[in-house]
Amino acid sequence: MSMAPEELEDFSALYRRAFVDFGASALWSSRPVPDPTPEDALAITRSLRVEGDLRARQLAERIEQACRRAPR
């Protein structure tokens, strides 16, 4: 069984996508960092869920999943 392409993305790619897609609408109070850690990525998920639409909430979930897969 293969994974969908978006499930294979790492948290840093998803983090960057969040700022591209939802920076002005959901992440207006945050600034992207150039080399995000899993903690940086998790820090924006609440804003995506609260300030964003359904797509933003789905992206927040994917970021959380990617952070759980990331090596510590």
GIKADA-V97116 format. One record per residue. RES is the residue in one letter. PSI is psi as a letter, one per 20 degrees, with the letter a starting at -180 (NA if undefined). OMEGA is omega in radians with two decimals (none if undefined). D_CENTER is the distance of its C-alpha to the mean C-alpha in Angstrom with 1 decimal. Layout:
res = {RES & RES}
psi = {PSI & PSI}
omega = {OMEGA & OMEGA}
d_center = {D_CENTER & D_CENTER}
This chain:
res = {M & S & M & A & P & E & E & L & E & D & F & S & A & L & Y & R & R & A & F & V & D & F & G & A & S & A & L & W & S & S & R & P & V & P & D & P & T & P & E & D & A & L & A & I & T & R & S & L & R & V & E & G & D & L & R & A & R & Q & L & A & E & R & I & E & Q & A & C & R & R & A & P & R}
psi = {p & q & q & q & h & h & h & i & q & r & h & h & g & h & g & g & h & g & h & g & h & j & g & h & g & h & k & h & j & q & p & q & q & h & n & q & r & h & h & g & g & h & h & i & h & g & h & g & g & g & i & r & a & g & h & g & h & h & h & g & g & h & g & g & g & h & h & h & i & q & q & NA}
omega = {-3.14 & -3.13 & 3.06 & -3.10 & -3.12 & 3.10 & -3.12 & -3.13 & 3.11 & -3.04 & -3.10 & 3.07 & 3.11 & 3.09 & 3.13 & 3.11 & 3.13 & -3.14 & 3.10 & -3.04 & -2.98 & -3.10 & -3.08 & -3.04 & -3.04 & -3.06 & -3.08 & -3.11 & -3.11 & 3.07 & 3.12 & 3.04 & -3.04 & -3.11 & -3.02 & 3.00 & 3.05 & 3.13 & 3.07 & -3.13 & 3.13 & -3.10 & -3.13 & -3.06 & 3.12 & 3.11 & 3.09 & -3.12 & -3.04 & -3.03 & -3.03 & 3.10 & -3.12 & 3.13 & 3.11 & 3.12 & 3.10 & 3.09 & 3.08 & 3.12 & 3.12 & 3.09 & 3.14 & 3.12 & 3.14 & 3.11 & 3.10 & 3.13 & -3.06 & 3.08 & -3.12 & none}
d_center = {24.6 & 21.9 & 18.2 & 16.5 & 15.1 & 11.5 & 12.0 & 13.2 & 10.3 & 9.4 & 6.4 & 7.6 & 7.9 & 4.5 & 4.0 & 7.3 & 7.1 & 5.4 & 8.4 & 10.7 & 10.4 & 10.0 & 11.2 & 14.6 & 14.3 & 11.6 & 10.7 & 14.4 & 15.1 & 12.6 & 13.2 & 11.1 & 12.6 & 14.1 & 13.4 & 10.4 & 11.3 & 9.6 & 10.8 & 9.3 & 5.7 & 7.1 & 9.0 & 6.9 & 6.2 & 9.9 & 10.2 & 8.1 & 10.5 & 13.5 & 13.6 & 12.0 & 13.7 & 13.5 & 11.2 & 8.6 & 9.3 & 9.1 & 5.6 & 5.0 & 7.6 & 6.6 & 4.0 & 7.2 & 9.4 & 8.5 & 9.0 & 12.2 & 13.3 & 13.1 & 16.6 & 17.5}
